[in-house]
Amino acid sequence: MSTLMGGAMSVVLFSASRSFPSEIGGLREWGGALLCLVTGAVLLALRNGPMPKVVSMLGMNATLLWGIGLTLIGTEKFYGVRPSWRMVQGCWGLGMAAIAYWMLAEPDFATRVAIFSTFVCACYSRQLWLVVRHGERQFPTLFFGMLMLVQTLVVIVRGVRALYDGGISVDLLRPGPFLSVYMATSSFMVLMLAVGFMTMATRRLQTILERRSTRDPLTQVLNRRGFADVYARERALMQRERRATTLLSIDLDHFKSINDRYGHATGDRVLVHVAGVIGKALRASDQVARFGGEEFVVLLPDTGLERAGNVAERIQEVLRAPRKDDLPAYTASIGIACQLNAEEDLDGILQRADGALYRAKALGRNRVEVAEPASLPTRVALG
């Protein structure tokens, strides 16, 4: 049953590797690892069949070791770490040479188990370190890490017992209490590790999709939807703390001429550049979004007109300064609107900021203009 489930899970992992975004690595390697483990189980079952027992046992060890190595490569790719192919290949080659020697030249089952356990323990320990070092503090990561820790301990116990009693209690061909527990735990944990890895991959997929739904794909700043969510949270804080919030509406001057003269590829590079310039001028609590085309909007929480004006001037100074790159020269016009009352909504403050921006355009571009305060309807007391 474990073999059948392993084969089915490998199909799931291979299918996911073809449909998931390229940012999620390691799925194919984990699918291949399960196929190797299934192949090893089949070879073990054929040890008394038409295939010579020595060939079957060597093949089983080779495929199992390679499968364990693939799990390490898969986890490294998932976390964006350079795959340890040379280490895995070298350890696999040395391990198989040692296993073959103590199987054919000087038969010693306990030594073979110790060698096998050492290789497996090294691969699992490396993956545990990757989880601790790079893993997110979320349930899927903790679940995978706990499973990996349990599997590592099981392998260590088997290796130590093999050296302690000469391998009698850990021989797969000799039924016994420890062997029954080991086989049940090992088979179950291999499947659970694959499920745990798939759970981490699914959680990362969810994060990527959420980011794509709220981020501009070109500049990687917020889009309209993401900005609206951030503004809604800031407006709620305004209602409780009665603090000012200021908006900058930024539009590049004569951007169409840049696209017409230099091409859209250069225009895209200009947009990425201006998004970077704006981002460097902001605090960690500030937010920038691209609203389409060459229009950017900046949210400055807990900020009045004076600081907002300083931020706008700093952005324009950087854009005006001579650059060493090959981008064409360009400038930006900026409109500023300050929100003092939480009753004003996003559309209201955006309209005021855009009005100031249009005035900056009309007065010659490459300048900053400030919007008039909001005129909200006066509440009438009833009595």
C-alpha positions in Angstrom: 0.0 0.0 0.0 2.8 2.4 0.8 4.4 1.6 -2.5 1.2 2.3 -4.4 0.6 5.6 -2.4 4.2 6.6 -3.1 3.6 6.1 -6.9 0.4 8.1 -6.7 2.1 10.9 -4.8 4.9 11.1 -7.3 2.3 11.7 -10.1 0.8 14.5 -8.0 4.3 16.1 -7.5 5.2 15.8 -11.2 1.9 17.3 -12.2 2.4 20.2 -9.7 5.9 20.9 -11.1 4.4 21.5 -14.6 1.5 23.7 -13.4 3.0 25.7 -10.5 4.9 28.9 -11.1 8.7 28.6 -11.7 9.3 30.3 -8.4 8.4 27.1 -6.7 11.3 24.7 -7.2 12.0 21.2 -6.0 8.7 19.5 -6.9 10.1 17.5 -9.8 13.0 16.3 -7.7 10.7 15.2 -4.9 8.5 13.4 -7.5 11.6 11.6 -8.8 12.7 10.7 -5.2 9.4 9.0 -4.6 9.7 7.0 -7.9 13.2 5.9 -6.7 11.8 4.7 -3.4 9.0 2.9 -5.2 11.6 1.2 -7.5 13.6 0.2 -4.4 10.6 -1.4 -2.9 9.9 -3.3 -6.1 13.5 -4.5 -6.3 13.4 -5.7 -2.7 10.2 -7.7 -3.5 12.0 -9.3 -6.5 15.0 -10.5 -4.5 13.8 -14.1 -4.6 12.5 -13.9 -8.2 14.1 -14.2 -11.6 16.6 -11.5 -10.8 19.8 -12.5 -8.9 19.6 -11.5 -5.2 22.8 -9.6 -5.3 21.7 -7.5 -8.2 18.3 -6.9 -6.6 19.8 -5.8 -3.3 22.5 -3.6 -4.9 19.8 -2.0 -7.1 17.6 -1.4 -4.1 20.3 0.4 -2.2 21.3 2.4 -5.2 17.8 3.6 -6.0 17.0 4.3 -2.3 20.2 6.3 -1.8 19.6 8.3 -5.0 16.0 9.0 -4.0 17.1 10.3 -0.6 19.7 12.5 -2.4 16.9 13.9 -4.7 14.9 15.0 -1.7 17.8 17.1 -0.6 18.2 18.6 -4.0 14.5 19.3 -4.1 14.5 21.0 -0.8 17.5 23.1 -1.7 15.8 24.2 -4.9 12.6 25.1 -3.0 14.5 27.4 -0.7 16.6 28.9 -3.6 19.9 27.4 -2.4 22.4 26.2 -4.8 21.8 22.4 -5.3 24.5 20.1 -3.8 24.7 17.9 -6.9 28.4 17.2 -6.5 28.1 16.3 -2.9 25.1 14.0 -3.5 26.8 12.3 -6.5 30.1 11.9 -4.6 28.4 10.5 -1.5 26.2 8.2 -3.5 29.2 6.8 -5.4 31.3 6.3 -2.3 28.3 4.8 -0.4 27.5 2.4 -3.2 31.2 1.3 -3.5 31.3 0.7 0.3 28.0 -1.2 0.3 29.1 -3.3 -2.7 32.4 -4.1 -0.9 30.8 -5.2 2.3 28.2 -7.2 0.4 30.5 -9.0 -2.1 34.1 -9.0 -0.8 33.5 -9.0 3.0 29.8 -9.5 3.7 28.9 -7.4 6.8 25.3 -6.4 7.0 25.7 -4.2 10.1 28.4 -2.1 8.3 26.2 -1.7 5.3 23.3 -0.5 7.4 25.6 2.0 9.2 26.8 3.3 5.8 23.3 3.6 4.5 22.1 5.3 7.7 25.0 7.8 7.7 24.2 8.9 4.1 20.5 9.3 4.8 21.0 11.1 8.1 23.4 13.6 6.4 20.7 14.4 3.7 17.9 14.7 6.3 20.1 16.8 8.6 20.9 19.2 5.8 17.2 19.6 5.0 16.5 20.3 8.7 19.1 23.0 8.6 17.5 24.5 5.5 14.1 24.5 7.2 15.5 26.3 10.3 17.6 28.7 8.3 15.2 29.6 5.4 11.8 28.3 6.4 8.9 30.7 7.0 7.3 30.6 10.5 4.1 28.9 9.3 2.4 25.7 10.0 3.4 23.9 6.7 7.1 24.6 7.4 6.9 23.5 11.0 4.9 20.4 10.0 7.6 19.4 7.4 10.4 20.2 9.8 8.9 18.0 12.5 8.4 15.1 10.1 12.0 15.4 8.9 13.3 15.4 12.5 11.3 12.3 13.3 12.5 10.5 10.2 16.1 11.5 11.0 15.9 10.1 14.5 14.4 6.8 13.2 17.3 6.4 10.8 19.9 7.2 13.5 18.3 4.6 15.8 18.4 1.9 13.1 22.1 2.7 12.4 23.1 2.5 16.0 21.2 -0.7 16.7 22.8 -2.3 13.6 26.3 -1.6 15.1 25.1 -2.7 18.6 23.7 -6.1 17.7 25.4 -6.9 14.4 22.3 -5.9 12.4 20.1 -8.8 13.6 17.3 -6.6 14.9 17.3 -4.3 11.8 17.5 -6.9 9.0 14.6 -6.3 6.6 14.5 -10.0 5.9 14.1 -11.0 9.5 10.8 -10.1 11.1 11.0 -8.7 14.6 9.4 -6.1 16.9 11.8 -3.3 16.0 11.7 -4.1 12.3 7.9 -4.0 12.4 7.9 -0.5 14.0 10.7 0.7 11.7 9.0 -0.5 8.5 5.7 1.0 9.5 7.2 4.3 10.6 9.6 4.6 7.7 7.0 3.9 5.0 4.5 6.2 6.6 7.0 9.0 7.2 8.3 8.9 3.6 4.8 9.6 2.4 4.1 12.2 5.0 7.3 14.0 4.1 6.2 14.2 0.5 2.8 15.5 1.7 4.6 18.0 4.0 6.7 19.3 1.1 3.6 19.6 -1.1 1.9 21.5 1.7 4.8 24.0 1.8 4.7 24.3 -2.0 0.9 25.0 -1.9 1.4 27.6 0.8 4.0 29.3 -1.3 1.7 29.2 -4.4 -1.0 30.9 -2.3 1.5 33.7 -1.3 2.6 34.1 -5.0 -0.9 34.4 -6.2 -1.8 36.9 -3.5 1.3 39.0 -4.4 0.4 38.9 -8.1 -3.1 40.0 -7.4 -1.9 43.1 -5.4 1.4 43.9 -7.2 2.2 45.5 -10.5 4.0 42.8 -12.5 6.5 45.3 -14.1 7.6 47.5 -11.2 6.7 45.1 -8.3 5.0 48.0 -6.4 1.4 47.9 -5.4 -1.4 48.0 -8.0 -4.8 49.7 -7.5 -6.2 46.7 -5.5 -3.2 46.4 -3.2 -3.2 50.2 -2.7 -6.9 50.2 -1.8 -6.3 47.5 0.8 -3.5 49.4 2.4 -5.4 52.7 2.3 -8.4 51.0 4.0 -6.2 49.9 6.9 -4.7 53.4 7.2 -8.1 55.0 7.1 -9.2 52.8 10.0 -6.2 54.0 12.0 -7.1 57.6 11.2 -10.5 57.1 12.7 -9.0 55.9 15.9 -6.0 58.0 16.2 -7.1 61.2 14.3 -3.8 61.6 12.5 -3.1 63.1 9.1 -2.5 61.1 5.9 -1.0 62.6 2.7 -1.2 61.4 -0.9 1.2 62.1 -3.7 0.0 61.7 -7.3 3.0 61.4 -9.6 2.9 61.4 -13.3 5.9 61.3 -15.7 6.2 64.2 -18.1 6.0 63.5 -21.9 6.2 59.8 -21.3 4.5 59.0 -24.6 7.4 60.7 -26.5 9.8 58.4 -24.7 7.9 55.3 -25.9 7.7 56.7 -29.4 11.4 57.7 -29.6 13.1 54.9 -27.7 10.6 52.1 -27.8 8.4 50.5 -25.2 11.2 48.4 -23.8 13.1 51.5 -22.8 9.8 53.0 -21.5 9.4 50.0 -19.2 12.9 50.4 -17.9 12.1 54.1 -17.1 9.0 53.0 -15.1 11.0 50.5 -13.2 13.6 53.2 -12.5 11.1 55.8 -11.2 9.5 53.1 -9.0 12.9 52.5 -7.4 13.6 56.2 -7.0 10.2 56.7 -5.3 10.7 53.7 -3.0 14.1 54.9 -1.8 12.7 58.2 -0.8 10.0 56.6 1.5 9.9 55.2 5.0 9.1 51.6 5.7 5.5 52.6 6.6 5.0 54.5 3.4 3.5 52.8 0.3 3.8 53.4 -3.5 1.5 52.0 -6.2 1.4 52.2 -9.9 -2.1 53.0 -11.1 -1.5 52.3 -14.8 0.6 53.8 -17.5 3.1 56.3 -16.1 1.0 57.3 -13.0 2.2 56.5 -9.5 0.5 57.2 -6.2 2.3 57.4 -2.8 0.6 57.0 0.6 2.3 58.8 3.5 0.7 57.8 6.8 0.9 60.1 9.8 2.4 62.9 7.5 1.5 66.5 7.0 2.0 68.8 4.1 5.5 69.9 5.1 7.1 66.4 5.1 5.1 65.4 2.0 6.5 68.4 0.2 10.0 67.4 1.2 9.5 63.9 -0.1 8.1 65.2 -3.4 11.1 67.6 -3.8 13.5 64.8 -3.0 12.0 62.5 -5.6 12.2 65.3 -8.2 15.8 66.1 -7.4 16.9 62.5 -8.0 14.9 62.4 -11.3 16.5 65.6 -12.5 20.0 64.7 -11.5 22.4 63.5 -14.3 22.5 59.7 -14.5 25.3 57.3 -15.6 22.9 54.8 -17.0 21.6 54.8 -20.6 18.1 55.8 -19.8 16.7 59.0 -21.4 16.3 62.1 -19.3 12.8 62.6 -17.9 11.0 64.6 -15.2 7.7 64.2 -13.2 4.9 66.4 -12.0 3.5 65.8 -8.5 0.2 66.7 -6.9 -0.1 66.6 -3.1 -3.4 66.2 -1.1 -3.5 66.0 2.7 -6.4 64.2 4.4 -7.3 65.4 7.9 -10.7 63.8 8.2 -11.4 60.1 8.1 -14.8 60.8 6.6 -13.1 61.5 3.2 -12.8 58.3 1.2 -10.1 57.2 -1.2 -11.9 58.5 -4.3 -12.1 61.9 -2.7 -8.4 62.3 -1.8 -7.4 60.9 -5.2 -9.5 63.4 -7.0 -7.9 66.3 -5.0 -4.4 64.9 -5.6 -5.1 64.5 -9.3 -6.5 68.0 -9.5 -3.2 69.3 -8.0 -1.3 67.2 -10.5 -3.2 68.6 -13.5 -2.5 72.1 -12.2 1.2 71.2 -12.1 1.0 70.0 -15.7 -0.8 73.1 -16.8 1.8 75.4 -15.1 4.7 73.9 -17.1 5.3 70.4 -15.7 8.3 69.3 -13.6 6.8 70.9 -10.5 4.9 70.2 -7.3 1.4 71.6 -6.5 -0.7 71.2 -3.3 -4.5 70.5 -3.4 -7.0 72.6 -1.5 -8.3 71.1 1.7 -11.3 68.8 1.4 -14.8 70.3 1.7 -16.9 67.7 3.5 -20.6 68.2 4.2 -21.4 69.6 7.6 -23.3 67.4 10.0 -26.6 68.9 11.2 -27.6 68.0 14.8 -31.2 66.8 15.1 -33.2 67.6 18.2 
